[in-house]
Amino acid sequence: MAIFNSLPNSVLQCLAIFLSIIIEALPFILLGAILSGFIEVYLTPDIVNKYLPKKKFPRILFGTFIGFIFPSCECGIIPIVNRFLEKKVPSYTAIPFLATAPIINPIVLFATYSAFGNSWRFVILRLVGAIIVALSLGILLGFIVNEDIIKKTAKPAHFHSYSDKKAYQKVFYALVHAVDELFDTGRYLVFGSLVAACMQIYIPTRVLTSIGHNPFTAILIMMLLAFILSLCSEADAFIGSSLLASFGLAPVMAFLLIGPMVDIKNLMMMRNAFTFKFIWQFVTTSSLIIIAYCLLVGVMG
């Protein structure tokens, strides 16, 4: 205790925020790792080809809307999407799922509804914005960019068949994969959470609010704030609602859209899974579409 008492208050606050982010995100990382392990064992490329639509645009729609029944927080979405891609799910199906699943799942929609005083307006605006971003990413990857987005590793990808294993053996292998995924992803969560905590302490919110005078600047500030805070998508609506009076509708909507798609801890995990070029395309495309959408929301009032 004496060691902690000797530390500056800013360091103690930073450590407290760091631990709170870890505690908030860890259950979802664990869930994502477990789902990833079971996808590895039970989902084969043959099953993917059997149930996915045959044409590109229906596949984009499938990836965009499957988050309604296959929800995931952004804290655990990266390992799931990476496993989908390794199982030959097309990038133009997997990436729209990455964009929408942390937003359109029922838990987040209900949290948004509750945070803004039981208002459907914010739920619908957030839902529509996420769908537009996801469809745009899907079209980009399906019809314009045709590249492998998975980061190249030293070991070539190879697939194991578990069809000849007994039920308890399949569960065992799924959990083994989940543990490996948890440790692989967890280190990026820790580093990203530490950076987010430091930025929250050493970049005061009042500095951001003081320069957000016009709608465009305010949208950019709120997007930056969402990136810095790195909140879980189940909780960000409550923070967003508290900022509504200071910033207005359009900037808060930008905050609610960009946060689940691009934040510090998420970006660290993406860096481990995807190529730098794709990450740049993902961040740029998502940000530009969100800015345009929120400016339109602001004009329409």
C-alpha positions, 0 to 999 in steps of 0.5 A, spaced: 500 500 500 505 504 501 508 504 494 501 506 491 500 512 496 507 514 494 504 514 486 501 521 483 494 521 483 494 521 475 498 515 475 493 512 480 487 514 476 490 511 470 491 505 473 484 505 476 481 506 469 486 501 466 483 496 470 476 498 469 477 497 462 480 490 462 474 488 467 469 491 462 472 488 456 475 481 459 468 477 459 467 479 452 474 477 450 473 470 453 466 469 450 469 471 443 475 466 444 470 461 446 466 462 440 472 462 436 474 455 438 468 452 437 468 455 430 475 452 429 472 445 431 465 445 428 465 450 422 468 447 416 469 450 409 463 445 406 458 448 411 460 455 410 459 454 402 452 450 404 449 455 408 452 462 405 448 465 399 451 464 392 451 471 390 455 477 392 450 482 394 446 477 398 452 475 402 454 482 404 447 483 406 447 476 410 454 479 414 450 485 415 444 483 419 447 476 422 449 480 428 441 480 430 442 473 432 449 472 432 451 478 437 458 480 439 461 485 443 467 489 439 471 487 445 471 479 442 469 480 435 476 480 432 478 473 433 471 471 431 471 474 424 478 472 423 476 465 424 471 466 419 476 468 414 480 462 415 474 458 414 473 461 407 468 466 409 468 471 404 471 478 407 465 482 404 461 477 408 465 477 415 467 485 415 460 487 415 459 483 420 465 486 424 462 493 423 454 491 425 455 486 430 457 490 436 451 495 434 445 492 432 445 486 437 439 486 441 443 488 448 446 494 445 440 496 442 436 496 448 441 499 452 441 505 447 433 505 448 434 506 455 440 511 455 436 516 451 430 516 455 426 510 452 427 514 445 426 509 439 429 515 435 436 514 437 436 506 436 433 507 429 439 512 427 444 508 430 442 502 427 441 505 420 448 508 420 451 502 422 448 498 416 450 503 411 457 503 414 457 495 413 454 495 406 459 500 404 465 496 407 462 489 403 461 493 397 468 495 397 471 488 399 466 485 394 466 489 388 472 494 388 478 491 392 479 484 391 485 482 396 487 477 402 486 482 408 488 476 413 495 478 415 501 473 413 504 469 418 510 465 418 506 459 419 502 457 413 494 456 414 492 449 415 486 446 417 484 440 421 478 435 420 475 434 427 469 430 424 472 423 426 473 425 433 468 424 439 463 429 442 467 430 448 474 430 444 471 436 440 469 440 446 476 439 448 479 441 442 475 447 442 477 449 449 484 448 447 483 453 441 479 458 445 485 458 451 490 459 445 486 465 442 485 468 449 492 469 450 493 471 443 488 476 443 489 478 451 496 481 450 493 486 445 487 488 449 492 489 455 496 494 451 490 497 448 487 498 455 493 501 458 494 506 452 486 508 452 487 509 460 493 514 459 489 518 454 483 519 458 487 522 464 493 526 460 488 529 454 482 532 458 475 532 456 475 540 456 480 540 451 476 537 446 469 540 448 473 547 447 474 546 440 468 543 438 464 549 436 461 547 429 458 541 427 463 538 423 469 539 428 464 537 433 463 530 430 470 529 429 472 531 436 466 526 438 469 520 434 476 522 437 473 521 444 470 515 442 477 512 440 480 515 446 475 512 451 474 505 448 468 504 451 464 497 450 458 498 446 454 495 451 455 502 455 457 507 450 450 509 450 450 512 457 456 516 456 453 519 449 447 521 452 450 525 458 454 528 452 448 530 448 447 537 451 454 539 450 455 537 443 448 535 440 445 530 436 450 529 430 456 529 434 453 524 439 451 519 433 458 519 431 460 517 438 455 511 438 457 509 431 465 509 431 466 507 438 464 500 437 468 499 430 474 503 431 477 504 438 484 503 441 484 496 444 480 494 437 485 497 433 491 493 437 487 486 436 486 488 428 493 489 427 494 482 430 489 479 425 489 484 419 494 487 414 495 494 415 492 496 408 486 493 410 486 496 417 487 503 413 481 502 408 477 500 414 478 506 418 478 511 413 472 508 409 468 507 416 470 514 418 468 518 412 461 514 411 460 516 419 462 523 418 457 524 412 451 520 415 452 524 421 452 531 418 446 529 414 443 527 421 444 534 423 441 537 417 435 533 418 435 535 425 
